[in-house]
Every structure is written in structure tokens, then in C-alpha cells.
Amino acid sequence: MEKILITGASGFVGSFLVEEALKNGLDTYAGIRSSSSKQWLQDERINFIEMNLSNENQLSELMHEHQFDYIIHNAGVTKSNSKSDFFRVNVEFTHNLVTSSSKIKSLKKFSFMSSLAAYGPADFQENKILSNDSEPNPVTTYGKSKLRAERKLKEVAGLPLLIFRPTGIFGPRESDFLTAFKAIQNGFSPHVGLSDQWISLVYVKDLVRVIMDATISSVSNKSYFVTDGNLYKATKFNAIIADKLGKSPLKIKVPLPLVYAVASISEGISRLTGNASILNMDKFAEIKARTLDCDISELVNDFDYIPKYDLPSAVEETVKWYKEKKWL
């Protein structure tokens, strides 16, 4: 049985990747920290490995012992009060893992979970679409760290590498989009800026399925943006959420200068308290973007990628899960 390691396995996307690996009959190893929760990792077939990605010696020993066929590096930092944390975890720790794993003779694929943020919004592109031919223009520290990690991985000779840049990921177990669901549940549907914002999305179950298909395929040394293939007005997404919640929320336009002021204050408070804020200046840079369109034609051509969920059915399933778990 082929062996796969999934780092960051206890989180939102990581736990779904573990489930997808098990569906594919792989001997699945969940890479977690000693402090990680296992609430989404209850299947008895899961093998757990406590990993310290800062410890190169430990990583080398683990890679030598297990000789994985596949590695999906999903672990990383998406929120932090310290900009240096993004580069330490997302770049240095990634380098530590790939240095250790590149010595595995049986390694067939190293898949890296990057982000659309590594290339920034499509606003800066002449045709307003992100593709592998686009010039990266990350607008957040997180995005800059992911781009640097990508470039370091590409420098590793002989590495059978795949890079994935998903757009906004939503679904059960996700807590960032939950903020929007809660606002609409409470009767408010905010829209930031006076002009339309066009967003791309991907449902977590569609995302992990294509990542697993790609990882166990013969394709390597390529990069892919991942969306459901559509572009939506942000107001359309909110309207679908409202419909599935059975709500008729008050539509509110929030001026960008007001969001900027709140983000600035919130970031200042975060520095004082040490608690990372959902709304900060990096988040404002994302909100300010007007279009997040991506070219997924290579993903479709290489893996016959067709999402199983349309947006209404994905939102409906997410709402059902949130309510069952009392998150809404």
C-alpha cells in the first residue's frame, strides 16, 4: 500500500485531505503538532506523526524511517501578528521539510498548498485574469511568504513538485467565511466598496479531490490555480447564503475608507493584546481588490477537473453543517 504524509492535517483543509487520502486507499499519515486537536481526525485507519517542522534532524529521521510515496505539505500560517512568523513557518519550515523529503528514493510527488494570495488579485493583470503567465503581485505578507516558498521549492533539483494556488476555500469546519454567514444570519449583508467585487471560490470537497487526483497522478513540475471555474459578484454569494439560511438581510454598502480605519485600529489592538485579528491591514488589502479571477484550464486539461458541487448546493451543505454543530 502506498504511503502518504499530509502536514497540517488537523486543520480545515488538512482534515479533508486526510479523508480523501483514505478514500483512495492510501496508507495515510497525518502530520500534526503535539498540541493539535484531533477532533476532525477520528478514523481509526489514520496514522499520526507528531512533527516539529523547525527540527531538521527529526524530519530527516522521519523521512528515512517512513519512505513516503507522496507528501502534501498543507501546514502553514495564515494569520499572525508578527510578519516574521509568516516567513519562518511558510518558507523556512517548508524548506526544512523538502530538504529532508527530497532524499526519499521512493518519493513520487511533493504537493505544496500555496495560495492565490501568492500572485495577488487579478486587478494588476492586463486581462484581469490570473494564470501561470501572470507577474506575481502579492498584496499581503501571507501572499509574499507563499510566493517565496514556491520559488524555493522550484530550486530543489529533481523534486517531483506540484503547486496549488486555491482561491477562497469554504465549507464545513471553516471559520473565516463563517463571519459572513453569521452576519447574514443576524440580518445584515455587507458589501465593501462602491463598485462590484468579483470573487472566485472553491468548495473544500472539490478542492481536496482534485489535489489528491493530481498528487497520485504521473504529472509533476506544474502549478495550478484552483477555483470552481466561475466568477461571482460578492453580493451574489451573500444572496445564496441568505437564501439557504432563509433570511432577507439588510444590504449595507460599507465605504472602503471606513474599513481601512477599522482595520488599522483592529491591527493596533492586536499588537497590544497579542491576539491575531481577522480584520487587519493585510485583510483590507484583500477586501480592496475588485477581481479574483483565475485561469484553471490546465487543471481541467490535466485532470478532467469538474467540480461536483455548484455554489448553491455547496452553501446549502455548509449551512446544514454549521447548524448541526451549533456554529450558527
N, C-alpha and C positions, 0 to 999 in steps of 0.2 A: 504494500500500500504506500502510495506517495505521501510525503510529509510536507506540511505547510506551516509556516510560522506567520502569525498575524500580530503585529505590535499594536499597542493602544487598543487592545481587544475588549476592554471593559467599558469603553465609551459608546456613544451613539452609533456611529458608522462601524466601528470595530466589532461590536457585538453582532451586528447584522452580517458582517463579513464572515465571522465565525460560523454563523448558522448556514450561510451559503456554502462554505467550505465543507461542512458536514453533509449537506445535500449532495455534494459532488463526490462523496465517498472518500474524502481525503483524511489522512491521519492528522488531525488538527491540533495545533499547539497555540494557545492563547498567551501572548506575551503581555504581562501585567506588572505593575509595581507592587511592592509588599503592602501598600496602603490602598490598593484598588478594590473597589466593590465588585462582587461577582453576581449582583442581582440580575443581570441580563445573561449570565453565563451558567445556566443550571443544567445543561445537558451533560449526562454522565460520560459521554464519549470525549469530552473536551480534556486535553492535557494542558496543565497550567505550568508556565515558566515565569518565575519572578526575575525580571530583567532590570539591571541598572545600566542604562544606556551611556552613562558617563564613565563606566568602568570598562576600558578596552580589554583588559585581561580576562574579566568574567565573560565578556561577549565572545572572545576568541575560544575560550573553553567550551561555551555552549554550542558554538557553531561546529567545533571539532567533534563534539560528542554526538550531536544530532544529525549533521549532514542533511539539512533540509533540501528538498527538491524545489520548493517555492517559498519566497518571502514576500509578504505585503507589508510595507512599512507605513503604517497608518498613524503611529504615535506622533504627537506634536503639541505645540502650544498655540491656541487661537486667541487667548486673552491673557494679558499681563500688564501690571503697572510699570514694569521695567522693560525698556526696549531691548536691553542686552539679553533678557531671557529668551526672546524670540530667536535670536541668532545662536545662542548657546544650545537650546533644545532642538530647534528646527534645522540648524545647519551642522553644528559640531556633533551632536548626538547622531544625526543621520550619517555623518562621515565615519563616526566610530563603528556604527553597525555595518556599513557597506565595506569598510576596510576588513572587518572580521569575516563577513559572509562571502566576500569575493574570493576567499581561499577555499571555499567549499567546492570540491570537484564535481559533486552531483547537482549543483545549483542550475536549475533550468530557467528561472525567472526571478528578477528582483523588481517588484512593482512598487512605485512610490506614489503616495497620495499627496499630490500638490494641491493647487487651488487656482481657480480663475483669477484670484487676487494677485497671483504671481505676474500676470500680464496687465492687471488693472482693468478699468472699464473700457468699453469699446468707443467711448466718446473721443478718444485720441486717435482712432484709426480713420483713415480717409473714407473707407466704405462702411464704417460704423459696425464692423463685424470682427471678432477676434478669431484668429487662426494661427497655425504654426508659423506662418509667414509674417505675422504682425511683429512690430517692435514692442517689446515689453515696456510697460509704463505703470508699475505698481504704485498705488497711492497710499498704501498703509505699510506700517512696519512689518506686519504679518506677511503681506504680499512680497515685500522685499526679501524677507528671510526665506520664503519658499522658492523664490527665483534663484537666490544664491545657492540653496540646496540642490536645485535642479542642475545648475551649472557644475557644481562639484561632482555630482553623480555621473554626469556625462564625461568627466575627465578620467573615470576609472576604466582602464583598458580591459576589454574582454567581458565586461559586465552585461548580462542579458537583461537590459533595462526597459521597463515601460513606465511612463509618467502619465498620470491622470490629473486633469485640472477640472474638477466638478464646479458647477455654479452653486447657487443656493440650494442646499440639501434640506429637505423637510420630511417629516414622518413621525411615527411613534418613537418615543424616547428622546425626541429633540426638544431643547429648551429655549433656543433663541427665537425661533418663529412663534413659539408659544406666547410670547409677549403680544404679538399681533392678534392671535386667536383670543386671548384674554380681553384685549381692548374691544374687539368686536362683540364678544360675549357680554361685555359691560355696556354696550350701546354706542360705541364710538368707532368710526372707521377713518383714521387719519391718513392724509396724503401730503407728503412733504414736497414743497416747491410749487410754483405756479404752473409749470409745464409738466407734461406727462413724463412719467418714468417708466421705461420699458425694461422688464426683468426676464431673466431665464431661470428655470427651476428644474430640479430633478428629484423624483421620489426615491427615498433611500433604497427601497427594494429593487427598483430598476437599476440604480447605481451599482449596488453590490453584485448584481447578477452579471452585468457586462464586465465589471472589473475581474470577477472570477473567471468568466469565459476567456477573457484576454490573457489572464495570468497563466492558465493551463494550456494556452494555445502555443503554436510554434512561432508566433510573431514576437519580435523583440526590437529594441532600439528605436522606439517610436514614442510620440507624445500625443495625447488626445484631450480635447475639451469634452466635457460630459454635461449635457442638458437633456431634456425630454424632446428636444428638436423644435420647440416652439418659443415664441417671444410674446410676452403678455404685458399689458398695461398693469401697473401695480394695483390700480383700482379694480381691475378685473379679478385679480387674485383675492382681494378683500371681499369682493361681491360673492365669489364662490364660497369663501369661508362663512360669510353671513348666511348664505342660503343653507349650507349644511348645518349651521347652528340654529336655524330657524329664527334669525334676528333681522331687524330692519334698522341698522345702526345709523346714527347721525354722521354724515360725511363732513369731515373737517379738513380744510386746507391749512397746513402749517408752513409759514414762511421759512425759507432756509436760514435767514439771519437769526430767527428765534431758536432754531435747532442748534445753530452754531454756538449761541450764548449758553444754552443749556448743556451742551456737550463740553464746553470749556469749563463751566462750573463743576460739572459732574466729574471731569477728569481731575480737577484740583482737589475735590473731596476724596477721590480715590487715592491720591498720593498721600493724603493725611491719614486716612484710615487703613491703607494697605489692602483694601478690597477692590478687585478689578470691577470696573463699571461696564455695563452693557453699552451705554451711550458715552462715547469719548470722541476725541478728535479724529482718530482713525475711522471710527464708525461714521462720523459725519462725512468724511471723505467718500465713503461708500454710498451713503444716502444721497450725497450731492450728485453722484453720477446719474446720467439720464438714460443710458442704454447699456445693457449687459448681454448683447447678442454674441453667439459663438457659432463657429462652423464645426459641425460634428460629422461631416461627410466621410472622413477617414474612418471614424468609429463605425459608421454604418457599413462602409465597404469592406472593412477588415473582419467584422464580427457579426454582420447581419443584425445590427442593433436596432431593435424596435421596442420601445417601452411598452410594457403590458398594461400600465395604468395611464388613463387620461387624467387631467388635472382634477376634475370634479370627483372621480372615484378615489383618487389618492387623498384628497382633502377629506372626503367622507370617512375613509378608513382611519385617518389620523384623528379626526374629531371623535370617532367612536372610541378609539384607544384612550385619548385624553380623558374622556368622561368615565370610562371604566376604571381608570387609575386615579380618578378624582383630581386630575390636574386642571380640569375645567369645572 
